Amino acid sequence: MDIAVICDVLGEENNGTTIAAMNLIRTLRAKGHQVRVVSPDANRAGEPGYYVVPTRNLGIFNNYVAKNGVSLAKPVRSILEAALEGVDVVHVMVPFSLGHAAALISREKGIPLTAGFHCQAENFSNHIFLMNAKLVNRWIYRFFYRRLYQYCACVHYPTQFICDLFERETKPTHHYVISNGVNRAFVRQDCPRPNELEGKNVILSTGRYSREKAQWVLIDAVAKSRHRDQIQLILAGKGPQQEALQRRAAKRGILPPIYGFYSRQDLIRIINLADLYVHPAEIEIEAIACLEAIACGRVPVISNSPRSATRYFALSERNLFRCNDSDDLAEQIDYWLEHPQEREACSRAYSGYARQFDFDRCMDAMEGMLSLIHISEPTRHLRIS
């Protein structure tokens, strides 16, 4: 197949959407498909198969967007038309301006269109301090539907949770639920601890430093733990909230957390060094980071937020804590640190759990979805309504 992948956001692999896009692009190419990529990633200019559009100028908000580590695309019709000429399927990653423009051109040309769902309403509304405004989030979902998903022959949802949520707020879609997948490199390993971590209880959390990821509640929980003086917190990621988190940790008087964005190899080593993995996010479509920790044998403690799919990864109540409740999280942390045998038993119970999210299996399913749409929708553009 000849496939066009439309990425409003692409660049450094520091966010879930970019990682999902690059994983799909690399996998499809490895399987022998021709993949054309349209994005604002200027570093890709001149690379075969990449069509680079300008970055959108947001005026006074440019610095804020840059601080979040992303660039937003400005659609250019001539570039999109060149990228879409003769393709079999168009796959859009997010329902922003570039994806919307690609959807309209695909419809004009009768090219089958699919799209992924990688952006919760709250991922947008939190930037305007309206993350908890239900009416605003409902409007955003309906805007997404009108902007992109109503035109799709098929929608890819990473979890049943986000599929149910979106269809409840909008309309039913023809869809597939396929995980973004856990790379097979994430396995349990024996990793010697560096001297600076000897005698410490290492707690790991992975995710962008942003309000909806709620690292603040983990910092507060560590401060309330009976083992606070022995806990070394590692916050793997990057993002605009780092300075705020550093100030909060200093104010709470805990050991200074370790911050950093790590390569896959280094992250695997860090996961295997940890005693416990905590996922405090209030908003989450899937949380591959949590599955990666589970695949490495770490016991997870997960927020039970009703706006997060990650809560479904819990095997028991001990793997959950009340959303944004640092007292309850501190209690769960202390339980697992004080019961190493139970922690090892829980780790064994999770053994094999991540296999259902095997990366190769998930990418085979994505290829199958695109192939089926190519075969079943070769000459018309299906609108679900």
Backbone hydrogen bonds, N-H to C=O, Kabsch-Sander energy under -0.5 kcal/mol:
donor,donor_aa,acceptor,acceptor_aa,energy
3,I,1,M,-0.6
3,I,34,Q,-3.2
4,A,89,V,-2.4
5,V,3,I,-0.5
5,V,36,R,-3.3
6,I,4,A,-0.5
6,I,91,H,-2.8
7,C,5,V,-0.6
7,C,38,V,-3.1
8,D,6,I,-0.6
14,N,12,E,-2.5
19,I,15,N,-2.3
20,A,16,G,-2.6
21,A,17,T,-2.3
22,M,18,T,-2.7
23,N,19,I,-2.4
24,L,20,A,-2.1
25,I,21,A,-2.7
26,R,22,M,-2.7
27,T,23,N,-2.1
28,L,24,L,-2.6
29,R,25,I,-2.1
30,A,26,R,-2.2
31,K,27,T,-1.5
32,G,29,R,-1.7
33,H,28,L,-2.3
34,Q,1,M,-2.3
35,V,33,H,-0.6
36,R,3,I,-3.0
37,V,49,G,-3.1
38,V,5,V,-2.4
39,S,37,V,-0.5
39,S,51,Y,-2.0
42,A,40,P,-1.2
44,R,41,D,-2.0
45,A,42,A,-1.5
47,E,44,R,-2.5
50,Y,47,E,-1.8
51,Y,37,V,-3.4
52,V,50,Y,-0.5
53,V,39,S,-2.4
53,V,51,Y,-0.5
56,R,72,L,-3.5
58,L,56,R,-0.7
61,F,58,L,-2.0
62,N,59,G,-1.9
65,V,61,F,-2.4
66,A,62,N,-2.5
67,K,63,N,-2.2
68,N,64,Y,-1.0
68,N,65,V,-0.7
69,G,66,A,-1.9
70,V,65,V,-1.4
73,A,8,D,-0.8
74,K,54,P,-2.6
80,L,76,V,-2.3
81,E,77,R,-3.0
82,A,78,S,-1.8
83,A,79,I,-2.2
84,L,80,L,-2.2
85,E,81,E,-1.0
87,V,84,L,-1.7
88,D,2,D,-3.2
89,V,2,D,-1.4
90,V,112,P,-2.4
91,H,4,A,-3.4
92,V,114,T,-2.3
93,M,6,I,-2.5
96,F,94,V,-1.4
100,H,96,F,-2.6
101,A,97,S,-2.5
102,A,98,L,-2.3
103,A,99,G,-2.2
104,L,100,H,-2.0
105,I,101,A,-2.1
106,S,102,A,-2.7
107,R,103,A,-2.2
108,E,104,L,-2.2
109,K,105,I,-2.2
110,G,106,S,-0.9
110,G,107,R,-0.5
111,I,106,S,-2.4
114,T,90,V,-3.1
115,A,154,C,-1.4
116,G,92,V,-2.9
117,F,156,H,-2.0
118,H,93,M,-0.5
118,H,116,G,-0.7
123,N,120,Q,-1.0
124,F,120,Q,-0.6
124,F,121,A,-1.3
125,S,121,A,-2.7
126,N,122,E,-2.0
127,H,124,F,-1.5
128,I,125,S,-1.0
129,F,126,N,-1.1
130,L,125,S,-2.7
133,A,130,L,-1.8
134,K,132,N,-1.0
137,N,133,A,-2.4
138,R,134,K,-2.5
139,W,135,L,-2.2
140,I,136,V,-2.2
141,Y,137,N,-2.2
142,R,138,R,-2.2
143,F,139,W,-2.3
144,F,140,I,-2.8
145,Y,141,Y,-2.3
146,R,142,R,-2.4
147,R,143,F,-2.6
148,L,144,F,-2.2
149,Y,144,F,-1.2
150,Q,145,Y,-2.5
151,Y,148,L,-1.9
152,C,149,Y,-1.2
153,A,113,L,-2.9
154,C,113,L,-0.9
155,V,174,H,-1.9
156,H,115,A,-3.2
157,Y,155,V,-0.6
157,Y,176,Y,-2.7
163,C,159,T,-1.5
164,D,160,Q,-2.8
165,L,161,F,-2.3
166,F,162,I,-2.5
167,E,163,C,-2.4
168,R,164,D,-1.9
169,E,165,L,-1.6
170,T,166,F,-1.5
175,H,173,T,-0.6
176,Y,155,V,-2.3
178,I,157,Y,-2.1
178,I,176,Y,-0.7
182,V,357,F,-3.3
183,N,181,G,-0.5
186,F,183,N,-1.8
187,V,185,A,-1.3
188,R,295,A,-0.5
191,C,189,Q,-0.8
197,L,194,P,-1.9
198,E,194,P,-0.5
198,E,195,N,-1.3
200,K,197,L,-2.0
201,N,230,Q,-3.5
202,V,200,K,-0.7
203,I,201,N,-0.6
203,I,232,Q,-2.1
204,L,276,L,-2.5
205,S,234,I,-2.2
207,G,236,A,-2.6
209,Y,238,K,-1.5
210,S,208,R,-1.7
213,K,210,S,-1.2
214,A,210,S,-0.7
214,A,211,R,-1.2
217,V,214,A,-1.1
218,L,214,A,-0.7
219,I,215,Q,-2.0
220,D,216,W,-2.3
221,A,217,V,-1.9
222,V,218,L,-2.5
223,A,219,I,-1.8
224,K,220,D,-1.0
224,K,221,A,-0.5
225,S,221,A,-0.7
225,S,222,V,-0.9
228,R,225,S,-1.3
230,Q,227,H,-2.0
231,I,227,H,-0.7
231,I,228,R,-0.7
232,Q,201,N,-2.4
232,Q,230,Q,-0.5
233,L,231,I,-0.7
234,I,203,I,-2.8
235,L,233,L,-0.5
235,L,258,I,-2.8
236,A,205,S,-2.3
236,A,234,I,-0.8
237,G,235,L,-0.6
237,G,260,G,-2.6
241,Q,209,Y,-2.4
242,Q,239,G,-1.4
245,L,241,Q,-2.4
246,Q,242,Q,-2.5
247,R,243,E,-2.3
248,R,244,A,-2.1
249,A,245,L,-2.6
250,A,246,Q,-2.1
251,K,247,R,-2.3
252,R,248,R,-2.0
253,G,249,A,-0.8
254,I,249,A,-1.5
255,L,228,R,-0.6
258,I,233,L,-2.6
259,Y,257,P,-0.6
260,G,235,L,-1.2
262,Y,260,G,-0.5
267,L,263,S,-2.8
268,I,264,R,-2.5
269,R,265,Q,-1.7
270,I,266,D,-2.4
271,I,267,L,-2.9
272,N,268,I,-2.0
273,L,269,R,-0.8
273,L,270,I,-0.7
274,A,270,I,-1.0
274,A,271,I,-0.8
275,D,202,V,-2.8
276,L,202,V,-1.4
277,Y,299,V,-2.3
278,V,204,L,-2.7
279,H,301,V,-2.9
282,E,212,E,-2.6
283,I,212,E,-1.4
284,E,307,R,-1.6
290,C,287,A,-0.6
291,L,287,A,-1.4
292,E,288,I,-2.6
293,A,289,A,-1.7
294,I,290,C,-2.2
295,A,291,L,-2.6
296,C,292,E,-1.1
297,G,294,I,-2.0
298,R,293,A,-2.4
301,V,277,Y,-2.0
302,I,319,N,-2.7
303,S,279,H,-2.4
304,N,321,F,-2.2
308,S,305,S,-1.5
309,A,284,E,-2.5
311,R,308,S,-0.6
312,Y,309,A,-1.7
313,F,310,T,-2.3
314,A,311,R,-1.4
319,N,316,S,-1.5
320,L,317,E,-1.7
321,F,302,I,-2.0
325,D,322,R,-2.3
326,S,324,N,-0.8
329,L,325,D,-2.1
330,A,326,S,-2.4
331,E,327,D,-1.9
332,Q,328,D,-1.9
333,I,329,L,-2.6
334,D,330,A,-2.5
335,Y,331,E,-2.1
336,W,332,Q,-2.2
337,L,333,I,-2.3
338,E,334,D,-2.1
339,H,335,Y,-0.8
343,R,339,H,-2.1
344,E,340,P,-2.2
345,A,341,Q,-2.2
346,C,342,E,-2.4
347,S,343,R,-2.2
348,R,344,E,-2.1
349,A,345,A,-2.0
350,Y,346,C,-1.7
351,S,347,S,-0.5
351,S,348,R,-1.0
353,Y,350,Y,-2.8
354,A,350,Y,-0.5
355,R,352,G,-1.3
356,Q,353,Y,-1.0
357,F,354,A,-1.8
358,D,355,R,-1.9
359,F,182,V,-2.0
362,C,358,D,-2.4
363,M,359,F,-2.7
364,D,360,D,-2.1
365,A,361,R,-1.7
366,M,362,C,-2.0
367,E,363,M,-2.4
368,G,364,D,-2.3
369,M,365,A,-2.3
370,L,366,M,-2.3
371,S,367,E,-2.5
372,L,368,G,-2.5
373,I,369,M,-2.2
374,H,370,L,-2.2
375,I,371,S,-2.2
376,S,372,L,-3.0
377,E,373,I,-2.2
382,L,380,R,-0.7
384,I,150,Q,-0.8
384,I,382,L,-0.5
385,S,383,R,-0.5
